[in-house]
């Protein structure tokens, strides 16, 4: 472990096609900015050819993304990446995004090694390089108990099917991390689009995703979702994606009700609370 934390920095530029219908950068695209920053740091450490592999592949096991502020089109995003910790079979990375001098987002990703679809130990050369720059500043993550809880649910209030697309594959012909994050977004949207918000808005505050595997498949992907908690101004969507290879990704997403004029959290009206109660699991 190094005595001086090593921080990788790069600049990323949001694209017009990254905007959503609220005219700010879509949350799944923000996720991809974190992924790109993480990949750029990986190339800086392991070399320009380290973006692909025909042997052991590094993929996230879990990622926790906090959307601190809205990110806009027209200004670059500054990214910082640090390796926090490294073990024999995983390592933990934190990325921070800044725009116009404001801290707009954070992601912590637990990365693992996969060979032929199965978890394996990190290659020694990878582990040694990561361990050499790890800061050692990593608090334990909250257990991902939503994975086990979702396995016991037999009836979801929101179900959808998606046809897998060629664009869902990554450069190693696996179902991509980005595609699975979009699947989780679609699972939420299947319920949110039917809500009468009464003039209020909804923003995602955080998303905790666990990835069970990255196997590609061409059978329809099943998306299932429901609300697992309702608070004073926020609620939690729990959703998952299943393929012919079984459960592939599970996510908890914290959604916040906001006043559209101020973009600040707003108390949840009873009418909206009643709608949400019909979607609970």
C-alpha positions as CSV (number, residue, x, y, z in Angstrom):
1,X,0.0,0.0,0.0
2,X,1.4,3.4,-0.9
3,X,2.0,6.1,1.7
4,X,0.8,8.8,-0.8
5,X,-2.7,8.1,-2.3
6,X,-2.6,7.9,-6.1
7,X,-5.5,9.8,-7.7
8,X,-6.1,9.5,-11.4
9,X,-7.8,12.5,-13.1
10,X,-9.4,12.9,-16.5
11,X,-11.9,15.1,-18.3
12,X,-15.1,13.7,-19.7
13,X,-17.6,15.6,-22.0
14,X,-21.3,14.9,-21.8
15,X,-23.0,14.5,-25.2
16,X,-26.3,15.9,-26.4
17,X,-27.5,12.3,-26.7
18,X,-26.9,11.8,-23.0
19,X,-29.8,14.1,-22.1
20,X,-33.1,12.9,-20.8
21,X,-36.6,14.4,-21.1
22,X,-35.8,16.7,-18.1
23,X,-33.0,18.1,-20.2
24,X,-30.2,17.1,-17.9
25,X,-27.8,14.2,-18.2
26,X,-29.6,11.0,-17.7
27,X,-28.8,8.9,-14.7
28,X,-27.7,5.9,-16.7
29,X,-25.4,8.1,-18.7
30,X,-24.0,9.5,-15.4
31,X,-23.3,5.9,-14.5
32,X,-21.4,5.5,-17.8
33,X,-19.3,8.5,-17.0
34,X,-18.2,6.8,-13.8
35,X,-17.5,3.6,-15.8
36,X,-15.4,5.6,-18.3
37,X,-13.4,7.3,-15.6
38,X,-12.8,3.9,-14.0
39,X,-11.7,2.5,-17.4
40,X,-9.4,5.4,-18.1
41,X,-7.7,4.9,-14.7
42,X,-7.4,1.2,-15.5
43,X,-5.6,1.9,-18.8
44,X,-3.3,4.5,-17.1
45,X,-2.2,1.8,-14.6
46,X,-2.1,-1.4,-16.7
47,X,-1.4,-0.1,-20.2
48,X,-3.3,1.0,-23.4
49,X,-4.2,-2.6,-24.3
50,X,-5.8,-3.4,-21.0
51,X,-9.3,-2.5,-22.1
52,X,-9.9,-6.1,-23.5
53,X,-9.1,-9.6,-22.5
54,X,-9.6,-13.1,-23.9
55,X,-8.7,-14.6,-20.6
56,X,-9.5,-13.1,-17.2
57,X,-11.9,-10.2,-17.3
58,X,-12.4,-7.5,-14.7
59,X,-16.1,-6.6,-14.1
60,X,-18.0,-5.0,-11.2
61,X,-19.6,-7.3,-8.6
62,X,-21.4,-4.3,-7.1
63,X,-21.6,-0.6,-7.6
64,X,-23.1,2.1,-5.4
65,X,-23.7,5.4,-7.3
66,X,-24.7,8.6,-5.5
67,X,-26.2,11.3,-7.7
68,X,-25.4,14.4,-5.7
69,X,-26.4,17.1,-8.1
70,X,-27.9,17.4,-11.6
71,X,-25.3,17.2,-14.3
72,X,-25.9,19.5,-17.4
73,X,-25.0,19.5,-21.1
74,X,-22.4,22.0,-22.3
75,X,-19.8,21.8,-19.6
76,X,-17.0,19.2,-19.1
77,X,-17.0,16.8,-16.2
78,X,-13.8,16.4,-14.2
79,X,-13.3,12.9,-12.8
80,X,-11.1,11.6,-10.1
81,X,-10.5,7.9,-9.4
82,X,-8.8,6.1,-6.5
83,X,-8.2,2.5,-5.6
84,X,-9.4,2.0,-2.0
85,X,-8.5,-1.6,-1.3
86,X,-7.4,-4.8,-2.9
87,X,-7.8,-8.5,-1.9
88,X,-7.0,-11.8,-3.7
89,X,-10.3,-11.8,-5.6
90,X,-11.6,-8.2,-5.7
91,X,-10.7,-4.6,-5.4
92,X,-12.6,-1.4,-4.6
93,X,-12.6,1.8,-6.6
94,X,-14.1,5.2,-5.9
95,X,-14.8,7.7,-8.6
96,X,-15.8,11.3,-8.1
97,X,-17.4,13.7,-10.7
98,X,-17.2,17.5,-10.7
99,X,-18.9,20.0,-13.0
100,X,-18.5,23.8,-12.9
101,X,-16.7,23.5,-9.5
102,X,-19.5,21.4,-7.9
103,X,-19.3,17.8,-6.7
104,X,-22.0,16.2,-8.7
105,X,-21.6,12.4,-8.1
106,X,-19.7,9.6,-6.4
107,X,-19.5,5.9,-7.2
108,X,-17.9,3.0,-5.3
109,X,-17.4,-0.1,-7.4
110,X,-16.3,-3.5,-6.1
111,X,-14.5,-5.2,-9.0
112,X,-14.0,-8.9,-9.4
113,X,-12.2,-11.2,-11.9
114,X,-14.1,-13.6,-14.2
115,X,-12.9,-16.4,-16.4
116,X,-15.4,-18.3,-18.6
117,X,-18.2,-16.7,-16.6
118,X,-16.9,-17.8,-13.2
119,X,-15.3,-15.8,-10.4
120,X,-11.6,-16.3,-10.0
121,X,-8.7,-14.7,-8.1
122,X,-7.2,-11.5,-9.5
123,X,-4.2,-12.1,-11.7
124,X,-1.0,-11.6,-9.7
125,X,0.3,-8.7,-11.7
126,X,-3.0,-6.9,-11.5
127,X,-3.3,-7.5,-7.8
128,X,0.3,-6.3,-7.1
129,X,-0.2,-3.0,-9.0
130,X,-3.6,-2.3,-7.4
131,X,-2.3,-3.1,-3.9
132,X,0.6,-0.8,-4.4
133,X,-1.6,2.2,-5.0
134,X,-4.6,1.4,-2.7
135,X,-5.3,4.1,-0.2
136,X,-6.6,1.7,2.5
137,X,-9.4,4.1,3.2
138,X,-12.5,1.9,2.7
139,X,-15.3,1.6,5.2
140,X,-17.3,-1.6,5.1
141,X,-20.2,-1.5,2.7
142,X,-23.7,-2.1,3.8
143,X,-24.6,-5.8,3.1
144,X,-26.4,-6.3,-0.2
145,X,-29.2,-8.2,1.5
146,X,-31.7,-7.1,-1.2
147,X,-30.3,-9.9,-3.4
148,X,-31.6,-12.6,-1.0
149,X,-34.9,-10.7,-0.3
150,X,-35.7,-10.5,-4.0
151,X,-35.3,-14.3,-4.4
152,X,-38.2,-14.8,-2.0
153,X,-40.7,-12.5,-3.9
154,X,-43.1,-14.5,-6.1
155,X,-45.3,-11.6,-7.3
156,X,-44.0,-8.3,-8.5
157,X,-46.3,-5.4,-9.2
158,X,-44.3,-4.3,-12.3
159,X,-43.1,-6.8,-14.9
160,X,-41.7,-6.2,-18.3
161,X,-39.8,-8.0,-21.0
162,X,-37.0,-6.6,-23.1
163,X,-35.6,-8.0,-26.3
164,X,-31.8,-8.1,-26.0
165,X,-29.9,-6.0,-28.6
166,X,-26.5,-6.2,-30.2
167,X,-25.8,-2.8,-28.5
168,X,-26.1,-4.5,-25.1
169,X,-22.9,-6.4,-25.7
170,X,-19.5,-5.0,-24.7
171,X,-16.2,-5.3,-26.4
172,X,-15.7,-8.8,-25.0
173,X,-19.1,-10.0,-26.3
174,X,-20.6,-10.1,-22.8
175,X,-23.7,-8.4,-21.7
176,X,-22.3,-5.0,-20.7
177,X,-22.3,-3.3,-17.3
178,X,-23.9,-0.3,-19.0
179,X,-26.7,-2.3,-20.4
180,X,-27.5,-3.9,-17.1
181,X,-27.6,-0.4,-15.5
182,X,-30.1,0.7,-18.2
183,X,-32.2,-2.4,-17.5
184,X,-32.5,-1.3,-13.9
185,X,-33.6,2.1,-15.1
186,X,-36.2,0.6,-17.4
187,X,-37.5,-1.6,-14.6
188,X,-38.1,1.6,-12.5
189,X,-39.6,3.6,-15.4
190,X,-42.2,0.9,-16.0
191,X,-43.8,1.9,-12.8
192,X,-43.0,5.6,-12.6
193,X,-44.5,6.4,-16.0
194,X,-48.0,5.5,-14.6
195,X,-47.8,7.7,-11.5
196,X,-49.7,11.0,-11.2
197,X,-47.2,13.2,-9.6
198,X,-49.5,16.2,-9.2
199,X,-47.0,18.6,-10.6
200,X,-44.0,17.3,-8.6
201,X,-40.9,15.7,-10.0
202,X,-38.9,12.6,-9.2
203,X,-35.1,12.3,-9.2
204,X,-32.9,9.3,-8.4
205,X,-30.6,9.9,-5.4
206,X,-28.7,6.7,-5.4
207,X,-28.5,3.3,-7.0
208,X,-27.0,0.1,-5.5
209,X,-26.6,-2.6,-8.1
210,X,-25.2,-6.1,-7.7
211,X,-24.1,-8.0,-10.8
212,X,-24.5,-11.8,-10.6
213,X,-23.1,-12.6,-14.0
214,X,-22.4,-11.0,-17.4
215,X,-23.4,-13.9,-19.7
216,X,-25.0,-12.7,-23.0
217,X,-28.2,-14.3,-24.2
218,X,-30.8,-13.7,-26.9
219,X,-34.0,-14.8,-25.1
220,X,-36.2,-12.0,-23.7
221,X,-34.9,-10.4,-20.5
222,X,-37.4,-10.3,-17.7
223,X,-37.6,-7.1,-15.7
224,X,-39.3,-7.1,-12.3
225,X,-39.7,-4.3,-9.8
226,X,-41.6,-3.0,-6.9
227,X,-41.3,-0.5,-4.0
228,X,-39.7,-1.8,-0.9
229,X,-39.9,1.4,1.3
230,X,-41.8,4.6,1.3
231,X,-40.6,7.6,3.4
232,X,-41.5,11.2,3.9
233,X,-40.1,12.5,0.6
234,X,-38.4,9.4,-0.9
235,X,-39.1,5.8,-1.8
236,X,-37.0,2.8,-2.7
237,X,-37.4,0.8,-5.9
238,X,-36.1,-2.8,-5.8
239,X,-35.7,-4.3,-9.2
240,X,-34.0,-7.2,-11.0
241,X,-33.2,-8.5,-14.5
242,X,-33.4,-12.2,-15.3
243,X,-32.2,-14.0,-18.4
244,X,-32.1,-17.6,-19.6
245,X,-29.0,-17.9,-17.3
246,X,-31.0,-16.9,-14.2
247,X,-30.9,-13.8,-12.1
248,X,-28.4,-11.4,-13.6
249,X,-28.6,-8.1,-11.8
250,X,-30.5,-6.7,-8.8
251,X,-30.8,-3.1,-7.7
252,X,-32.1,-0.8,-4.9
253,X,-32.8,2.7,-6.2
254,X,-33.6,5.6,-3.9
255,X,-36.0,8.0,-5.6
256,X,-36.7,11.5,-4.2
257,X,-39.8,13.6,-4.7
258,X,-38.9,17.2,-5.6
259,X,-40.4,20.5,-6.2
260,X,-39.7,21.2,-9.9
261,X,-39.3,25.0,-9.4
262,X,-36.6,24.7,-6.8
263,X,-35.3,21.1,-7.5
264,X,-35.5,20.6,-3.7
265,X,-37.0,17.6,-1.9
266,X,-40.7,18.0,-1.2
267,X,-43.1,16.3,1.2
268,X,-44.9,13.4,-0.4
269,X,-48.6,14.1,-0.9
270,X,-51.1,11.5,0.3
271,X,-52.3,10.9,-3.2
272,X,-48.9,10.0,-4.4
273,X,-48.2,7.9,-1.3
274,X,-51.4,5.9,-1.9
275,X,-50.3,5.2,-5.5
276,X,-46.9,4.0,-4.3
277,X,-48.5,1.7,-1.7
278,X,-50.1,-0.2,-4.6
279,X,-46.6,-1.0,-6.0
280,X,-45.1,-2.3,-2.7
281,X,-43.5,-5.7,-2.5
